[in-house]
Amino acid sequence: MACDILAKTITAHKVNNNLTTNMPHHTLAAVDLGSNSFHLQIARVVDHQLYPLDNLKETIRLGAGVTPEKQIDAATAERALNALRLFAERLRGLPKDAVRVVGTNALRIAKNAGSFVREAESILGYPIEVIAGREEARLIYVGVAHSLPPANHNRLVVDIGGGSTEFIIGHRMKPKLVDSLYMGCVSFSERYFPGGKLDRKSFKEAEYAAARELESITTPFRKEGWREAFGSSGTAKALGIILVENGQSKETITRDGLAWLKEKAIKAGDFKSLDLPGVKGDRIPVLPGGLAIMTAVFEELNLKEMSIADTALRDGVLYDLLGRTFHADIRDATVTQFAKRYHIDQAQAVRVEASALRFFDAIDNENPLQTDEKNDAETIKERRFQHRQTLGWACHLHEIGISIAQAGFHKHSAYIIGNADMPGFSKREQAALAALILAQRGKLSKVNPEFMQDPLFVSRVLCLRLAVLLSRSRRNLNGKLFNLSRHVSGRKFSLDVESDWLTRNDLTAYELKQEAAEWNNVGIEVLI
């Protein structure tokens, strides 16, 4: 019952927030910065459905450009940025919230991914989300599920990418079991088949390596079970085309077909010398690794055949973006599930949220911060909505760490948020949410200085800290007793408190003085 009330509260909060956002867009775009290829897909929205409008693909081999020291090399980075310049021209004019850009495994592992992403964002003109492997898997399933007819049984989806392979078992539109393994067609081709050369020994080593990776998921996946298996993205499509065009299959990937192709490739010594219909030049460098992984998948999961799905990660990103556009944000459902899982005090969460959002609205409406470079009205409005939305989520999740221990619960809460699999959230969003929750109490010096340089983040932290402090008694407060205002610089705030109330609440008065002193320690003035 409590979680039902919380879900309704979050829904109401979401509806109120949506009053500040754009109406649903007629055109949406997804950009997939994969470890092998970059994809741009644009679709038009008609009656809550997506219809393909345009697409671009650039083979970058970003994963192959990651050095042993985990650095994206200069040549690969330049090739990637040039591709994004082409994408930027096609995306020009689309609103910020109509475009979603996601990065996958290569950007997850590269140590210089941060600097690359910043340069890429300046070229593209849109934020880039580096998503976790399991979030990638979820989005892949969303895309594939929308392309298949309804069924009352489980389906297995396998997506062999450039640097990782995603596995999902789902029922209808809902993924039930997801995982991501660090093996991909680019990384395996580079490691086991340098220069494209292959023999029986190298192929066996690649298969064994893939089998070892698969050990961690074989038992739970077989236990869950499935009736149909589907392969998505480039490797599955390429293998399917080769088998069909060479008469080894009618329309699927089969175990016998993979064995036939493997023997052909080993005898030829490389795919360049393999004169077979369906073998495309741009796929040749990564076919050996993809074939070895797919062969191991069939063996370890005891598959006989696999159908080919027409959709992939970018399609899932589009459908997820469509849900956000029509106010069905998966992140709201994730927050609700986390609140339920960690048994939060929903009345306190609602109480803190009411105060925090009241403070945030007061200072934003009174003196909106113009933090975006362009300072256009739509960008400012969208950024404000995103910050307000994140503040609301932080209020609902700020006490989840109490389930571990009351002492230092904010640290436990931040750790959970920063490290858990949270469907719908990018790594950057989780990091920002975790930082906000960590900052709810105690020393502000523990918060990443990079976050504290953002005036909107500082405003959210202050609103959350004041709301938590004033709600310590876990009783409802009269909002008219408090008024928060902000100086135009964004580094000075004033909290006006009704004097009689403050006189009657000595503990709170003392804590407010301590709060002002703590902000002064980080160079921000808070006057009580």
N, C-alpha and C positions, 0 to 999 in steps of 0.2 A: 504493500500500500504506500509506504513512504517513497519507494522508487517511482511509483506511478505519479505521485504528486511532484516529485523532482522532474520527471520527464515532461509533465505538463508545464512546469515552471520554465524549464529550458525552452520549450516550444514557444511559450508566450514571450519570453525574452528574445527569441529568434525572430518572431513576427514583428515585435517592436523595433528591433534593429533593422529589419528589412525595409522599414519605412524610409530609411536613409539611403538605400541602394538603388541602382538603376533598375528599370523594368527589364524583363528577360530579353536577351539579345537575339537577333535574327541570325547571327553568324558566330560560330565558336571555332577556336583553333587549338590544336594540341601539338607540342613539339617534344619529340623523344630524342634525347641526346644519348644514344646507345653506345656501347663499347665497340660495336662494329660499324653501324650506320647512324646517321642523323635523319630523322623523319619529321616532316611538317605535314599535318593533315588539317584541312579546313572543311567544315560542314555547315549547312544551313539548318535552322531549326524550324520545323513546321509541325504544329499540333503536338508539341512535346516529343517529336521524333527527329532523329538526325539523318540528313541526306548528304552524302559526300559532294563536295564542291571543288576541291583542288587538293593536290598533294605534291610534295617535293621530297626527294631522297638524295642524300650525299653519302657515299661510302668513305668514311674517315679513318676507320681502324684505330679509334682512340685508345682502345685497350692495348694494342700492339705498340703504341707510343709511350706507354708507361714503363719507365726504366726499372732495373732491379732495385734502384734506390727509391722507388715509388714516386718518381717525378714524371709529369707529362713533358716529353721533350719538346724543344722549340719548334721543330718542323711540323710535328703533329698538331701542336697548339695553333700554329699559324694556319694550317689546313682547315682545322675546325672553325676558327674564327672567320675565315673567308667564306665557309659554308653558311655561317650565321648571318653574314652580311647579305647573302642572297635571301635567306629566310626573312630578315628584317624588312626588306623591300616589300615582300608579299604580305607581311603582317601590318604594315604601316596603316594607321588609322583605326585599328581595332582597339576597343576599350581594354584597359588593364585586366578587368575581371572577366573578359571574354576569351582570354588566352591563358593557357597553363603550360609551363615548360618544366620538364622533369629530366633529371640526370640519373644514370644508373651506376652499374658496378665500377666502371673506370673512375668516375668522379667520387665514388665512395672510398676507394682505396688510395687515390693519389694524394700525396702529402701537400702538393701545391695546387690542389683543386680550388682552394679558396680564392687565390689570386686569379686563376683562370676563370672562375665563375664571375668574379667582379668585372673582368674585362669583357666577358661574353655578355653580361647583362647590359653593359654600356652600349654595346653594339646592337644587341637584339631589341633593347628598349622595354624588356619585361623581366620580372624576377624569375630566377631559376631555382627550382626545388630539387635538391639531391635526396632521393627517396630511399628508404631502407629496402632490403631485399624482399621482406615479407609484404611490404606495402606495394612493391612492384608486382609481386605475385597476385595480390588482391586485385589490382587494377587490370592485370592481364585477364583474370577470370571474368571480371565485369565486362570487358570487351568481347571475349569469346562467348559468354552466356547470352549476350544480346544478339548474336548471329545465329544461334541455334534454336530449333523449335522446342517448345516446352516438353519436359519429360519428368516422370515421377521417380527417376532413379539417379544415383550418383554418377558424376562424370569426372574423369581424370583429364587434366590439362597439363601438358608439358611444353615449356617454352625455353629452347636452348638459345641463349643470347650470346653476345660476344665475350662477356666476362663472367656471367653467372647463368645458372639454369634454375628456372622456377617450376615448382610442382604444386598443383592445387587439386583438391577434390572438392567438388561443390554439388549442391542440389538446387536446381532452377537458377535463380539469380544470386544465391547465397553461397559464398565459399565456406566450407566447413573445416578444411585442413589445408594449411599453406606452409610452404617452406622454400628457401632459396639456398642453393649450394654454389660454392665458389669454383665453378668449372664452366667454361664457355668455349665456343668454337674458335675464337681468336686466341685466347690464352693457351688452350690445348694444342692448337696448330703451331704456335710459336715454340712451345715447350718440347713437344714430342715429334714434330715434323718440320724442323727448321729448313727453310728454303723449299718447302713443299715436298721434299723427298720422304718416301715412306717404304717400309718393309714390314715383314711379319713381326719382327721383334719390337719395333717402335709402336706398331699398332697394338700389340699385346700389352705393352707398358701403359699406353694411353687408356685402354679398356680397364686394366686393373686399377689405375688411378681413379677413374670414374666410378668403378664399383666400390672402392673404398669410401668415396664421398657419399655414395648412395646408401651405405650401411646405416646411417643415422635416421633415415626416413623409411626404409623398407618395411619394417615391422608395423609402425603405426598406419602407414598408408595401406598396406595389405589388410590390416585389421578393419579399417574403415570401409574399404572395398569400393568398387565402381563397376559399371556395366559397359561404358563406352570410354574410349581414350581418344584425345585430340591433341594434335601438335600445332603450335602457333609460331609465327615469326619466320625469319628467313631460312634457318637451317631445315626446319620441318618442310617448308614449302619447296626448297631446292631438292631435298631428297625425294619428296613425293613426285615432283616433275620428272626427275631422272628415271625413277622406277616405272612410271606410267609410260613415258615416251620410249622406253626400251622394252616394253611388253612384259615387265615383271610384276605389274599390278594393274588393276583396273582404275582405282582412284584413291588407294590408301598406301601407307607405308606398312610393309609386312616384314616379319622376321626373316623369311626366306629371301626377300628382295634385298634386305640389308646385307645378308651373308653373300649374296651374288655380287653386289657392288664392292664389298670389301675385297673379295678375291680378285675382281677385275683391277681394282686400284693397286693392290699389292703386286700383281704381275706387271702392271705398267710402270710401277716405281714412283709415279706422281700423277696428279690429276691433269696436268698439262698435256701429258702424253696419252691420256685416256680419251680416245676419240669416240665419244658417245653422245647421242642426241640428248639435249636437256642440260648438259654441263655448261654453265654460263661462266664467262671469263672473270667477272667481278666477284664470283663466289668461290672460284678455284682455290685461292690462298687459305680459306678457312674451312673448306670442305673436309679435309682429313680429321681435324679435331671434332667437327660436328658429327661426322659419321661414327667416330669412336665413341663419343658420348651417347649418341642415340642407340648404338648397338648394346652398350652397357645398360641403358635404361630398359630396353626390351628384355634383356637377360635377367636383370635383378628384380624387375617388377612383373616378370613372367607375361609379357605382352605378346600377342600374336599379330595384331594389326593396330594401326593408329590412323584415324581420319585426320584430314587437314582442315584447320580452321582458317577462315578468310580474314579474321581480325587479330589484333595484337595489342600491345601496351598502349599505343597512341589512341586506339579506339576506346579502351577502358578509361583513359584520361578524359576523352571527350564526353563519355557518358557520365563520369563522375562530375565533370564541370557542368554538364546539363542539369544534374541534380542540384548542384549549388545554385545555379541560375534560377531554378524553380523552387528554391527554398527547401531542398531535401538534402541537406549537407550531412554526409556520413560522419563528419567530425562531431556533430551534436549527438549522434547515436553512440559514438565512442565514449564521449564524456559521460553520458547516462550509464553506460555499461560499467565504466570504471567506478562511478559513484556507487553503483549497486555492489560491485565486486568487493570494494573496500569498506562497505557499510558506513558511509559518511552520515553525519548528522544533517539531514536535508534541511531542517528548519534553520540551523545555523548557516548553512551554505546560502540559502535564500536571503537570510538577514544580512549577511556580509555583502552579497551581490547587490542588494538594494542600495546600501550605503555607498559602495564603491562606484556603482554606475551613476548615482546621483552626483557624487563629487566630480566624476569624469565629465558628465554632461555640463555641469555648471562651469567648469574652467574652460571647456572646449567651446561652448556656445558663447561664452563671455569674450574669449580671446583665442580663436583658433590658431594653432601653430602652423605656419606655412613652411613645412619642412621639405617638401618635394622640390626638386630642382626646377621643374616646369611650373609648379604652383598653379596648375589649371584646376578649375573647380571640381571636375569629375575625379581627378586623381586624388585630391585632398579629401573629398568625401569618401572615396573608396578606402583610402588608408585609415581614415578615422573609424570607419565601420570595422575594419579588420582589427584595429587596436582595441576597440570597444568589445568586440566579439571575444578576443583573447582574454581580456580582463574578466569577462563573464565566466569563461571556462576556468580561469584561475580561481575565482571565488568558489566555484562548485567542487574544485579538486584540491583546495589548499590544505585540507585536513586529512587527506587519504593516508599520510604517513603515520597517523595516530594508531593505525592498525598494527604497526610494527613496534612503536614505543612513543610515549607521550613526550619524553625528553628529546628535544631536538627534532620534533616531528616534521618541522618544515624542511629539514635536510633530507629526511626519509621521503617526504612527498616529492621533493625536487628530483631525487635519485630515481624514483619510480617513473616519473613523467619523462625524465631524460633518457631512460634506458628501455622502457617497455615498448612492445609493438603496439602502436596506436593507429588503427586503420583510418586513413584519410589525412593524417598529419605527415608533413615532410620533416626531415631531420632538423631543418632550420626552425620550423614552427615548434617542434618539440623542445628544442634548445631554448628558444625565447620563452616558451611557457614555463619550462623548468626554472629558468633564471628569475622569472617574475614570482613564482611560488617560493623559491629560495629566499627572495628579498622581502618576504612578507613580515619578517621580524628579525631582531638581532642586528648585528653589524652590517652596514651597507658595504663595507670594504671587501666583503667576501664575494660580492657580485662581480662578474666579468666586467672590467672597465669599458670594454667595447659597447656593451649594452647601455651602460650608464652615460655614454656620450650622446645617446638618442633622447631628445627632449620628450618625445611621446612615451618612451619606455619609462623615463623618470616620472612622468605624470601618472602613469598606471601604477607604478610601485607606490607612490605616495597615496594614491586613492585606495589601494589595497591595504597598505599598512594602517592607515587611519580607520578604515572600515573594520579591520580585525581588532585593532586596539579598542575602538568604541563599542564593539560587540562582545567584549570579553565576558561580560556578565551573562551572555546568552539570553538577553531579554531584548524585545523590540524597542527601538529608539524613535523618538519624534524627530524626523529629519529637519524640521524647521529650527531646531536648536543649533544647527551647525551650518556654516556656509564657507566653502572653500573658493578662493580666488587665486589667479596666477598673474604674475607680472609679465609684460610683453616679452621679456628676455627668456622666459621659461626656466630661469634659475632662482626665482623668488616666489614664494607662495604665502598666503595668509589664510589661517583658519579662524573664523569668528565663532566664538562659543557663547551662548547665553550665560551671563555672569552668575546668575542665581543658581543655575544648574551646576556650574563648575564649582561653586562654593560648597554645594551639597555632595560633591563627588571628589573627595580629596585624592583618592588613589588614581583616578583618571587624570586629574589635574597634574599630578606628579609625573605620570607616564607621558603626558603630552609635552611636558618640559623636557623629559629625557629624549623624546622623539625629535624635538626641534634641535637638541644638541647633537644628535646622531647625524642629522642632515647637514648640520654645519660642518661636521668632520669631513664631508665629501664635497664641500664648497657650494652647498645649496642652502639658501635661507628660507626657513619656515617660521613664520611669526604666528604665535598663538594669541 
